[in-house]
Amino acid sequence: MKWQKFLLSKLQERQDKNIALAVDTSTNPKNIELIQNIVKLFNEVCPEAMLVQADFKIRSITSIKENKIKYFSHGKSSYTDVLEWAENENIDSLFYITDVTGYFYDELTFDREVFWLVPDEFLPKVPFGKAIRVA
């Protein structure tokens, strides 16, 4: 329950901010129910948040209320498009559900707050932001 309380507190602290939840759709995750529960939490606590579905490109950008996620099985992911979108849309806090095995553009900088929500036992090092194991 530790990560759930942490995530809930971070969302409650940012209710007046521009928030987005991105989901890496490059593979079928092991725990789809966990991801759906995180999306539901965002919908309840931050109903104005945007939901971004992306793999090697952005697949969709919708309201968090439209929470049907479509996964692909090619395994290719890049975070560049989502991070650039967040920058252009003035997203204050980006939460990204991913295993963090995707591509980062070498010169990519991101000046906004990002939380990497990793639904796996292994918590990789992230180039910026804070990684949170949600498994």
PERA-V218928 format. One line per field, one symbol per residue. ss: DSSP state (H for helix, E for strand, C for the rest). phi: phi as a letter, one per 20 degrees, with the letter a starting at -180 (. if undefined). psi: psi as a letter, one per 40 degrees, with the letter a starting at -180 (. if undefined). Layout:
# PERA-V218928
ss = ???
phi = ???
psi = ???
This chain:
# PERA-V218928
ss = CHHHHHHHHHHHHCCCCCEEEEEECCCCCCCHHHHHHHHHHHHHHCCCCEEEEECCCEEEEEECCCCCCCCCCCCCCECHHHHHHHHHCCCCEEEEECCCCCECCCCCCCCCEEEEEECCCCCCCCCCCEEEECC
phi = .ffffffgfffffdfededcddcfdfbfffcfffffffffffffecfefedddbcebfeaccfffedfddddcemebcegffffggffelffcddceaeldeedfgefccedfcdeedebfedffdfancecfdd
psi = eddddddddddddedeihiihihheeihidgddddddddddddddgeeiihhhibeihdihiiddgfhhhiifeehiiedddddddddefhdhhhhhiefeahhhdehiheihhhhhhfidhhihidiahhhhf.
